[in-house]
Amino acid sequence: TQNLILPFFNPTVIILRHPMHAIPGYHNFLYEVEQGLAGHSTRAPISVWNQWRDAHFQEEMNRWIQHAAYWADNYGSPEGGRSPDGAVLERLVVTYEGLVSDKDGPANALAVANFLDATEGVSAISGPRLVKCIWEKVIKYKGQGPPEAGARDLESKRSGSSFRPYTLKQYDYMIESMEALVASHPDDQQLRPILESYIGWAKLERVARDESIAANKAAADANGAAAAVQ
């Protein structure tokens, strides 16, 4: 089946989102469907997230890796997005974080526009100023008024806490999985830098989580000692 769809996606734009956030985003979608809620309206409670995460984390992390590997392996040479002979740019890898970034969003949108414009049969809007204007309208909703009563929020911001913790072992699995993907694509000039930045980000979050767990334990021990004295 995979071989049958290959000719229909050439060239290809791949958008990756850090699995730390992509997996909870997917879970929020499932929660909204299960509860009959509007899309992009509500985050699942932390207790519901923790239960689902522990049951599905490894499966979803494996799917994330398989998705990235599939498109990287089937489009472009091992060195990146160009065809094996180097003549054609067959794929472009961008990140969700980069597309929505106030700082880097316009540049990433321009890269997508230029990539599409170089595709046979496609005439994309190009030019930094025009692409930035479109990016502001589509991504940042610039110039649009508030939604009418009952309409979906233009910014699609879900209510509820965005805190989505992982266990330390889950952080380790996430990091090791991405490191393995880097190791299997060492020369990919598009995929590797993104994965390396994601790995660094996950390591920082793991350290913060470890420190938070230790601080909570110390506070609990202190409270227990004080109660014993009383």
N, C-alpha and C positions, 0 to 999 in steps of 0.2 A: 504493500500500500504506500509506503514511504517513497519508493522509487517512482510510483505513478504520479505523485504530486510534485516531484522535483521540477519538471519543466514549467510548471505554472507559477513558480515563485522566483523567477530569475529576471532581473536582479532583486535583491531582498534587503529590506531594512529591518534589523533586529533591535528591539527595545528591551533592555534588561532593567530590572529593579532589584535592589538589594533584597535577598531572601528574608532578612530580618523584618522587612516591612511588606514584602510581597505575600508572604504566607499569612500574616494576620489580616491583610487586606482581603485575601481570598476567603478567610474564615468569616470576616464580617459580612461578605456577600452571601455566604451560605446561611448565616444567622438571619439576615434580613429576609431571605427567601423562606426559611423555615417558619419565621414568625409572621410572615405576611406583611412585612414592612416595606416602605418605599426604598428604592435603591439609593445608596450613598446617604442614608439618613441616620443610621444608628450603629454604634460599635457594640459588639457583644460584651456582656459583663466579664470582668477579669476571671471570675470563677469558671465561667463557661469556656473562656479562652484556654485556661490552664488545663481543663479536662480534655478538650479537643486537641490541644497542642501535644499533650503526652501520648495521645492515641494515634496521632497522624503526622507528627513532626518529621520523622525519618522518611516516611513515604513521600511527603511533599518536598522535602529537601532533595531527595533523589530525583524527583520529577523536574525540579528546577535545573539540576545539573544536566539531566538528559536533554532538556529543551535547549539549553545553551550549546551543548556538545553537538546535537543533531544539526542545527543550522550552521554552526562553525565548520563542521566536517563536510557538509554537502554543498557549501557555497564558498568559492574562493580557494586559493592555494593555502598550504600550511602556514605561509608567512602572513596571511591576512585575507583581506577581502577581494584581492585581484584574482582573475582567472589564472590557471596554471601557466599560461604563456605571458602573463603580466600585462596583457593588452586592455583588459576590461575590468572595471571595478564592479564585481558581482554582488558584494554585500557591504552594508554600512552598519556598524554596531554603535548604538547610542544608548544612553541611560535615561531612565525616567527622571532620576534626580537632576540630571543635566538639562533635560528639556523644561522642567518647571522652575529651575533656578533663576532668580532675579539677575544674577551676575552672568551666568553662562547660557541661559536659555536661548537668547537670540542667536548666539553663535552656533549652538547645536541645531536650531531650526534652519539656519542658513546652510549648514552642512547637509541636512536632509534635502533641502530645496535644490542645492547644487548637484547632489547625487541623482535626484529624480530627473533634473533637467538634462543630465548627461545620458539618460536612458533613451534608447531608441523608441520613438513613438510617443514620448512624453514631453510636454512643454510646460515646465513648472515656472511659477512666479519666482523671480530671482532678484538679487540686489539687496544689500544689507538693510537699507532703510525700509523698503517695502516688506521684506520678510519680518523685520522686527515689529512693524505695525500689525501684521497678521498674527504674529506670536502674541502680542499684547492683547489682541482682540479675542483670540481663541483660547489661550492658556490663562491669561490674567483677567479676561472679561473687561478690559479697559473701555470706558465710555458707555457701558451698559448700566441701566438703572436697576433699582432693586426689583426682585421678582414680584409678580402679582400675588395676591393672597392665595395660598394653596399651591402655588407653583414650586417646583423643585429649586432649592438654593442654587444660584448660579455657580457658586464655588464648590458645591457638592461636599460640604464639610459635614462629616458625621458627628453626631452628639455622643457624649460619653468619653471616658478617659482613653487617651491614646497609648497609655502605658501597657506594653505587651512584653512581659518578661520571659526569658528562657532560662532553663537550668544551665549550670556550668557545663554539664556533659553535652547538652544540645549545642551550646556555643562551640564546644570542641569539635563536634561532628560537622557543624556548618563550616568551620574554618578548614578542617581536614578535607572536606569534600571539595571546597573551592581550590585548595592547594593541589589536590590531585588533578583537577581540571586544568590548572596552570601547567602542571608537569606534563600533561598529555598534549598541550598546545604551546610549547615553549617559544615558538617563533612567531606566534600570531600577534601581529602588531596592533590589531584592533581589540581582540578579546583579552589578552594578557594584562594590559595596564588597568582595565576596568576591574578584572578579578583581583588584581593585587591591591587596588584601592579598597575594594569590598572586604578583603581579608584583613587589612589594617583597621578598617572601621569596626569589624566584628571583634577583633582583638581588644580594641579600646572599650567596647561595650561589655566584653567579658570581664575585663579588669574592674570596671565600674560596678558590675553586678556582684562580683566577688567581694568588693569592698562594702557594698550595701548589705550583703548577707552577714559579713563579719560584724558590721556596726550594729545591725539588728540583734545579733546573738549577744554581743557585749552589753547592749542595753537591757536585754531580757535577763541576762545573768546578774546585772547590777540591781535590777528591780527585785529579782528573787532574793539576793543577798540582803537588801534593805528590808524586805518583808520578813525574813528570818530573824533579823535583829529586833524588829518590833515585836 
